[in-house]
């Protein structure tokens, strides 16, 4: 990748970065109830790793 990234490409990469983060912790009791303990990464929209899956950015 280039040393200096074009602003539009940077924006796209930032969007991909946001998609791989865990869901917020407060979504767990909202979805499953107060007593259920589930990892917030379980209901993240899109799972992507820089190692496994590449982007088209």
N, C-alpha and C positions, 0 to 999 in steps of 0.2 A: 504494500500500500504506500501511497505517496507520503512524503514527509509532511507536506502542508495539505490539509484536507479542504476541499471546496465547501463553503457553508451549506449548500444543499445536501451534499453527501453526509456532512456531519449531522444534519438534522435527521436524515434517514437512519443513520447509525444510532442516534440517540433514541429514536422510536423503537428500534430493535432491542436496545438495552432495556427499555422500560417493560417490554413484553416478557422478558425472562425473569423479572423479579418476582419474589413471593407476593401473594395477595396480602393485604393488610391483616393484622392479627385480629381486629374486631369483626372480621367477616366470619370467623370460625363459629362463635356462639350464635351469630345471626343465622347461619345456614344450618347448623347441626343441633342447636340448643345449648344451654349453659353447661351441661355436664360432659358432653362429648369432647374429647381432646383429640384434635386432628391437626396435623401440620399445615400451616397456611400455604405452603408450596403446592399442596395437593390440588387446590382449586385455582391455580393460576391459568390464565387463558391459554397461553402458548408456551410450551417447554422447548427451549432451544439452548444449545451449548456451543460455544465458540469452537470447540474441538470436534463435536459430532456433525452438526448441521451448519452449512455455510449460508450466508444471505446473498441476495442479488444486488446489494448496495454498491 
